[in-house]
Amino acid sequence: MFRLVRSFTTSTWGTSAAIFSVCVAGMLAGTSAQAASCKLPKSYYKNVSCIPNSALFLAIKDYGEPVALINKSGKPVVNLSAYQTVAVDKVASGVMPVLKNGRVGYINLQGREVIAPMYDQLGGNQWARAAADGRIIVKKGGQYGVIDTNNRTIVPFSSSITNISDYRGGVARIESRQGNRQVDVNGKEIAPPSTKAKPAPKNPASERAAAVAEPMEAKAAPPRHAPFTTLNPHQQDGLWGFVDDDGMIMITYSFDEVRPFSEGLAAVRIENTWGFLNLGGDVVIPFDYENDMRLSQAQTDAPPAWVFKNGVAWVGMSQQGERMCINKANVSLPCPS
């Protein structure tokens, strides 16, 4: 999940701006070391800042209201003028929280409202949560619930629920007045492992007698949820996303091209740049790599481009025609021969 916006704006804002509606705290926090790596595009927008998705930039008004997401050419690709606030630090599973008329919704990186603004603000330090494992914690009528990135209810809204943790590894924790429980990505409760101890026998003789009396076959343990270990590419309306083995959408359709998950990461392309997602839909390697057609046309016995194998992925070609590779920490290194 994105944590910080990487730079500030190209102009100085007036001191009378009391509210910055694009998570300014995160923007200010990201102005240090990362700012130097951000190159702003030329555009006619007055205030432009970098965001964690390095293929896009945020244009805002003087007092912080969002205007548009623009690309590296300075052209608008997503119109944000209808929204009070956009949480560019919470892009995950291909969607981003937006605020309209005080209500929370979600758009994809092409600007389509995949979840109309209809939910309550969460309050506290955050008005919306980022998606995780294709699931989003939301509030409606003051009640917590869980939806997916297609706005289908996964955990029904209930006044008894006091909090829900973000999903990790396909599991979320629900806190309620009736007690706490864990649920999977389908909202099904996961039975905790049994911790009931067998009572101690009164004496060795009774212990031997009990052992003889017990059935030879132990009772089968209840099935436990196994978090998904991969997701499958799937196309809809000309865009790509990822689904689980049951066809449930886990990462919404936001990408122009994708590669299958390998070693927990999948390459995805937006316009002319590639990056890598993890199984939670978080961008872990930014969109820094150009869509070089030589990679798909190259005749080689090496693993295909944009796919990790043994911790290494082929992501580019030098001017001399040599392959360029990275590891999972996005560090350049020689490609395996």
GIUR-V745656 format. One record per residue. RES is the residue in one small letter. PHI is phi in radians with two decimals (* if undefined). Layout:
BEGIN
RES:PHI ; RES:PHI
END
This chain:
BEGIN
m:* ; f:-1.21 ; r:-1.91 ; l:-2.35 ; v:-1.47 ; r:-1.53 ; s:-2.72 ; f:-1.74 ; t:-1.87 ; t:-1.47 ; s:-2.39 ; t:-1.52 ; w:-1.48 ; g:-1.16 ; t:-1.22 ; s:-1.39 ; a:-1.30 ; a:-1.54 ; i:-2.26 ; f:-1.90 ; s:-1.62 ; v:-2.30 ; c:0.98 ; v:-1.09 ; a:-0.99 ; g:-1.18 ; m:-1.15 ; l:-1.12 ; a:-1.18 ; g:-1.70 ; t:-1.58 ; s:-1.46 ; a:-1.16 ; q:-1.29 ; a:-1.04 ; a:-1.14 ; s:-1.51 ; c:-1.74 ; k:-1.92 ; l:-1.30 ; p:-1.35 ; k:-1.36 ; s:-2.76 ; y:-1.58 ; y:-1.41 ; k:-1.29 ; n:-2.02 ; v:-2.29 ; s:-2.37 ; c:-1.35 ; i:-2.26 ; p:-1.03 ; n:-1.36 ; s:-1.24 ; a:-1.52 ; l:-2.27 ; f:-2.42 ; l:-1.81 ; a:-1.81 ; i:-2.35 ; k:-1.43 ; d:-1.01 ; y:-1.78 ; g:1.78 ; e:-1.15 ; p:-1.21 ; v:-1.97 ; a:-2.89 ; l:-1.67 ; i:-2.09 ; n:-1.64 ; k:-1.19 ; s:-1.56 ; g:1.44 ; k:-1.64 ; p:-1.21 ; v:-2.05 ; v:-2.39 ; n:-1.45 ; l:-1.94 ; s:-1.17 ; a:-1.41 ; y:-1.95 ; q:-1.29 ; t:-2.56 ; v:-2.28 ; a:-1.75 ; v:-1.21 ; d:-1.51 ; k:-2.17 ; v:-1.37 ; a:-2.77 ; s:0.93 ; g:1.40 ; v:-2.28 ; m:-2.40 ; p:-1.21 ; v:-2.34 ; l:-2.15 ; k:-2.43 ; n:0.92 ; g:1.36 ; r:-1.98 ; v:-1.67 ; g:-2.43 ; y:-2.46 ; i:-2.12 ; n:-1.59 ; l:-1.36 ; q:-1.76 ; g:1.59 ; r:-1.38 ; e:-1.30 ; v:-1.41 ; i:-2.35 ; a:-1.10 ; p:-1.12 ; m:-2.52 ; y:-1.84 ; d:-1.25 ; q:-1.25 ; l:-1.27 ; g:1.49 ; g:1.23 ; n:-1.47 ; q:-2.52 ; w:-1.58 ; a:-2.69 ; r:-1.77 ; a:-1.36 ; a:-1.18 ; a:-2.58 ; d:0.95 ; g:1.30 ; r:-2.15 ; i:-2.30 ; i:-1.49 ; v:-2.36 ; k:-2.20 ; k:-2.46 ; g:1.07 ; g:1.38 ; q:-1.96 ; y:-1.34 ; g:-2.81 ; v:-2.23 ; i:-2.16 ; d:-1.74 ; t:-1.33 ; n:-1.89 ; n:1.18 ; r:-1.57 ; t:-1.29 ; i:-1.78 ; v:-2.04 ; p:-1.02 ; f:-1.21 ; s:-2.60 ; s:-1.27 ; s:-1.43 ; i:-1.40 ; t:-1.75 ; n:-2.97 ; i:-2.36 ; s:-1.34 ; d:-1.14 ; y:-1.18 ; r:-2.44 ; g:1.06 ; g:1.43 ; v:-2.29 ; a:-2.23 ; r:-1.85 ; i:-1.87 ; e:-1.82 ; s:-2.50 ; r:-1.21 ; q:-1.56 ; g:2.18 ; n:-1.79 ; r:-2.67 ; q:-1.96 ; v:-2.27 ; d:-1.59 ; v:-1.19 ; n:-1.69 ; g:1.45 ; k:-1.45 ; e:-1.22 ; i:-1.73 ; a:-1.23 ; p:-1.20 ; p:-1.10 ; s:-1.17 ; t:-2.07 ; k:-1.26 ; a:-1.44 ; k:-1.30 ; p:-1.09 ; a:-1.22 ; p:-1.19 ; k:-1.25 ; n:-2.74 ; p:-1.01 ; a:-1.13 ; s:-1.17 ; e:-1.12 ; r:-1.16 ; a:-1.13 ; a:-1.15 ; a:-1.13 ; v:-1.20 ; a:-1.30 ; e:-1.19 ; p:-1.07 ; m:-1.15 ; e:-1.67 ; a:-1.25 ; k:-1.15 ; a:-1.19 ; a:-1.26 ; p:-1.09 ; p:-1.07 ; r:-1.94 ; h:-1.20 ; a:-1.86 ; p:-0.99 ; f:-1.10 ; t:-1.93 ; t:-2.73 ; l:-2.30 ; n:-1.97 ; p:-1.08 ; h:-2.63 ; q:-1.91 ; q:-2.63 ; d:0.95 ; g:1.43 ; l:-2.08 ; w:-1.89 ; g:-2.54 ; f:-2.37 ; v:-2.19 ; d:-1.52 ; d:-1.16 ; d:-1.64 ; g:1.43 ; m:-1.32 ; i:-1.25 ; m:-1.88 ; i:-2.25 ; t:-1.14 ; y:-1.32 ; s:-2.36 ; f:-2.10 ; d:-1.35 ; e:-2.81 ; v:-2.47 ; r:-2.10 ; p:-1.12 ; f:-1.14 ; s:-2.55 ; e:0.99 ; g:1.48 ; l:-2.26 ; a:-2.34 ; a:-1.42 ; v:-2.36 ; r:-2.08 ; i:-2.09 ; e:0.95 ; n:-1.91 ; t:-2.28 ; w:-1.95 ; g:-2.52 ; f:-2.26 ; l:-1.88 ; n:-1.67 ; l:-1.17 ; g:-1.47 ; g:1.46 ; d:-1.50 ; v:-1.36 ; v:-1.80 ; i:-2.22 ; p:-1.17 ; f:-1.38 ; d:-1.87 ; y:-1.98 ; e:-1.19 ; n:-1.43 ; d:-1.45 ; m:-1.14 ; r:-1.12 ; l:-1.18 ; s:-1.38 ; q:-1.63 ; a:-1.16 ; q:-1.69 ; t:-2.66 ; d:-1.53 ; a:-1.22 ; p:-0.98 ; p:-1.12 ; a:-1.14 ; w:1.16 ; v:-2.28 ; f:-1.36 ; k:-2.48 ; n:0.96 ; g:1.39 ; v:-2.27 ; a:-2.28 ; w:-1.52 ; v:-2.25 ; g:-3.04 ; m:-2.28 ; s:-1.35 ; q:-1.10 ; q:-1.50 ; g:1.48 ; e:-1.56 ; r:-1.23 ; m:-2.09 ; c:-2.23 ; i:-2.35 ; n:-1.76 ; k:-1.25 ; a:-1.59 ; n:1.11 ; v:-1.84 ; s:-1.19 ; l:-2.76 ; p:-1.09 ; c:-1.31 ; p:-1.07 ; s:-1.38
END
